[in-house]
Amino acid sequence: HFVEKSGADLVRLWVSSVNFTDDVPFSEEMFNRLGDAYRRIRNTLRILLGNLHGYDASAKTEPTAIDRWILSRLAEVENTCRDAYEKFEFHRVYHALNQFCAVDLSSIYVDVTKDRMYCDAPDSPRRRATQAAMHEILSSLTRLLAPILAFTAEEAWGYFQPGTSVHTQLFPSKREADPAALAEGERLLQLRGLVSQALEKARAEKLLTNNLEAVVTLQIADGAWLEKWRPRIAELEEFFILSELKLEPGSADAALVAKTSAAKCERCWRHRPSVGQNAAHPTLCDRCAAAV
């Protein structure tokens, strides 16, 4: 009944999600909840495939902080899944992959890199770096999902590597996560939370209607961190999804929000001082004018 109604992959996902050494719970409501998880995983594969359009494997790329962080998180997930498969603990595979798709990829990585993927020039170095990371993530994720979501993984792999089957591939080979990249990512996520709270407060007070209208001043207590990131402020603006960010030393970490006076670029929607300075494209910022 459930295979006919929901498809074999959803039944396989349910089997993988329960710990078979305990009593196995089953209900219609549980199945509906799993349907959401399935759609999230499927959408993640679709987004990765879509973003790989025009991918050039020969391009030399230098990953940014968020690329290094996501690849280290991927290495951790691979190690967890490989260990869990060896011990037949399929619920651990399910939880690791579901969490990775829902949080690390959808809520953070895809969200942060959306701007570079859609608005940078197609061959911009940071866009290429993200395509290289997404290529690796898709290759690994599809293979790790294959024993559970047999049909979905095969369908995704058919678009990724036409003419081959995911079921003839091996699991990703063992590699270590980079502790420095993970620590840097955690620190940035902590600050992102701080910035998000300040923006939420500003929206509640009707100072802003949209986060991209904000100029955020981030006060940081750690002087060494400030010196390291000051030259890379554009990378931070992208990570926090802001139009403009200022860094200042402070006694404690804090985020202050003001409304920008800069015009909005109609292509990337960021408020930038460079909007209106290009005679050929008066409604675009310098980055978008160069890209088009």
N, C-alpha and C positions, 0 to 999 in steps of 0.2 A: 504493500500500500504506500509506504513512505518513499520507496524508490520511484514509483510511478508519479507520485505527487511532487516530490522535491528533487528527484535526481539521485543517482548513485553516489555522487561526490559528497552530497550533504549527509547521507547516511554514513559514509566513510568518515566524514569529519566528526560526526557525533561519536562514533566508535573510538576515534582517536582522542576525543576530549575527556573521556571518562577514565578513571583509574579502575581497571578491571579487577584489582586485588580487593577492592571494597564492594559494597552493594552498588549495583549499577542503576542510577536513577533514570527515569524516562518519562517525559510528558510532552504534550503538544506545545506548551509554552517554551520549554527548553529548546525544542526544535526551531521555533520561530526566532529565538535569540541567536541560535547557531546560524540561522539564515543571514542575520546581520553580519556576523563574523565572516561567513563565506563571501558575502558581497564585498566586504571590505578588502579581503585578500584578493579577490578577482579584480576589483578596481585598482588596487595597488599594481598588479601585473599590467593592467591596461595603461595606467599612467606612465609606468616605466617604458613600456613598448612605444607609446606615443612620443615620449621625449627622446627616444633614440633615433627618430627620423633624421637622416642626414649625418648619422654618426660616422666619424672618420677614425678608424682604428690606428692609423699611422700618425695621427697628430700627437706631437709631444705636449704633455700636459703637466702642470704643476698644481697639485690639489690645494684648495684653500682649507682653513681650519675645519669647516663643517664637513668637507669631503673626507678629511682624515678621520674625523670623529665617526661618521657613519660607517666607514670601512672597518674601523676598529670594533664598532658595535656588531657589524656583520660577522667579524671573526669570532666574537664571543658567542653569537647565536649559532654559528656553524659548529663550534666546539660542544655547545650544550646539546644540539640536535644529534650530532654524531654519537655522543655518549649515551643519550636517551634511546636512540634506535638500537644501539648495541645491547642495551638492557631491556629492550621491549617496553620501555616506559613511554608509550606514544602520547600520553597526556602532557608530558613535559615538552615534547616536540610541538604539540598544538599550542600550548601556552606561550612558548618562546616565539614561535612564528607569528601568532596572532598579535602579541604585544609589539613585536618588531614592526609589523605592517601598520597597526593602529596608531602607535605612539611615535616611535623613532622615524618611520618613513612619512606617514600621512600628516601627523600633527606638527612635525618639526622639519625634516629634511626637504620633503616635496614643497611644503609651505614656504620655507626660507628661499629655496632655489628657484621658485616659480618666476620671480622677477628676471633673473639672469637667463632662464630658459626662453621666456617669451619676448623680452625686451632688448637683450644684448644682441649685437651683431651675431649671425649664425656661427662665425668662426672665432668669436672672442675667447681668449684663453680660459677664463673662469667657466664659461658655458661648456667648452670642450672638456674641462676637468670634471664637471658634473656629469656629462655624458659618459665619460670613462668610468666614473664611479657607478652610475646607474647600469651600465653594461655589466659590470662585475656583480652588482646586487641582483639583477634579473637572472643572470646565469646561475648564480648560487641558490637564490630563493626558489627558482623553478625546480631545480634538482632536489632540494630539501623537501619540497612539497610533494614531489612525484609519487612516493609510496602511499600517501594519504589521498591527495586530490589527483587521482590517476588521470582523469579525463581533462580536467582544467589545466594541469601542468603540461600535458601533451599538446593541448590547443595553443597555449602560450608559447611553448617551445617551437611549434610549427611556424609561428610568425617571426620568432627570434632567430632560429637556424633552420630555414626551410629545407625540406628533404631529409631531415634527420629526426630521430625519436629521442625524447628525454629519457625513455626507459632503457636506452643502451648506454647512457652516460654514467660516470662515477660521481659519488658525492664530492664536494669541493675538498681539496687536499688540506691537511692541517696547517694552520698558521696562527701566530700569536697576535693578539691585539696590542696596539701601541699604548702603553699606560699614559704617556704624556699627552697623546691626542685625546684620550678619554677624559683625562683630568681637565684639559683645556675646554673640551666640550661641556663638561659638567659646570665649570665656572661660568661659561657664556650662558648656559641655560638658567643658572641661578640669577644672573643679571637680567636675563630676558623676563623672568618672573617679576623682578623688581620693576622693570620698565612697564610691563603689562598692567601691574597694579596701579601705577601712577597714571597711565593712560585711561584706565577704567574709571578712576576717580575724576579725571578731567572731563570725561564724557558725561558722567553722572551730574557734574556741576555745570553742564552745558557750555563748557569752555571750547570743546571740540565736537564736531559731529562724526569725524572720521580720524583714525589714528595717523593718517598721512598728512593731516593738517598741523601736526605737532612739531615743535622744535624741542628735543629732549636734552637736558643737561645731566650727564651722569657723573656724580661725584664718587670718586674711588679712593679708598683709604690706602691701597697698596701701590706705592710709588713705582716699583719695578714693573708692575702690570701696566700702569699708565704709559710708561716710556715705551714698552713693547708694542702697545696697541695704537699709540697716537698716530704713527705713520700709516696705519691700516684702518683708519676710521671708516672708509667706504665699506670695508668688509663687515664692520660692526653695524653700520646703518642697515645693511642687507640682512644681517642675522636677526636684528630686532624689528625688521620691516618698518623702517622709519624713513622720512624724507630728509631729516637733518638731525645729526647728533653732535653734541659738544662734550668733550671730556675735561674734567677738572679734578684737582686733588681735593679730598674732603676728609673729615675726621672719621666718617663712617660711610658705607656705601648708601647712596640715595639717588633717586631720579626726580628731577624737577621738570615740569611741563609748561611750555608757553605756546601760544598760537603763532604759526608762521605768517609772514607777510608776503612770502614768495608766491608767484603764480603757479597753477597746476599744469603739469605737462599732460596733454590729452592722450598721449600714448601709454605712458607708464603710471600715470596718475600721481606721481610724486610732485611735491611742491619744491621747485628748485630755483635758485637765483638766476640760473642760466636760461630759464624760459623767456623767450622773446628776444634773445640776443642774436639768434641766427635768422638773417633776413629771408633766406629761402624757406625756412620752417619756423615761423614766428610762434607757433603754439607748442613747440617741442623743447625739451631740455637738451643740453649738449650731447649727452649719451645717445638719446633717441634720434637726434638729428644726424649724428654720425652713422647710426645703424641703418637709417633709411636712405 
